[in-house]
């Protein structure tokens, strides 16, 4: 397994937990502060949105 895969091994589990919490609270989309992202550029944000969308979570970034 590559180092990058090890760093993200639990991400799907955490996204599933987030999805359950959002459903419980009636929240439709997760809002993230883009300044806290490791890759805070358009490409990084779009990649994050696409990955979360595949797992059923809508992502929005605060301004």
Order of alpha helices (4+ residues) and beta strands (2+ residues): alpha-alpha-beta-alpha-beta
